[in-house]
């Protein structure tokens, strides 16, 4: 029998920290944790069956990344973003995200494009079910976040992707698309599809233009209904 392989304690803690970090972040994205809600170290440790050390580390990381804020003598709570925050985020995204899509359209491989097309198709299908089953908005929102993330990563520019990830994660993220009526959802889906058509046609300028229009439409809706999602 081979000797058992021991895992250094630091590696075990890091794995647990990563798990806790991802769970809390996803819950913020999903709207499970609301703005100004406190994330309790003890309850998370108990729920995820880990010690309090990795939970403490994960909370510290989430504070440094802008997902949470540390309140002295109270703990860590979910950040709430102001209208000014949202305006600044849109200003940055309107410059950087069309640039990322232009680069992506020049570098994207077939596998990545096919994956994005599959996500776009799934979102379109879910959109047509929204009126009968409003709960599908959460899945649309999750797919939408992943769609934009994959497009940005396809740019091949890691620094640009890192900056945009930071910008998006510190924006007013809403996961329920509650203020997107069917017409607005369909328009958003058309934008996704046209971006992919532009990429497949080998037209970076076309793709860049549609992404900018997509963000401008989201911006207008956001400031008409401040609780709307960011894209």
Beta strands, then each sheet from edge to edge (+ up, - down):
strand 1: 38-39
strand 2: 68-71
strand 3: 75-78
sheet 1: 1+ 3- 2+
end
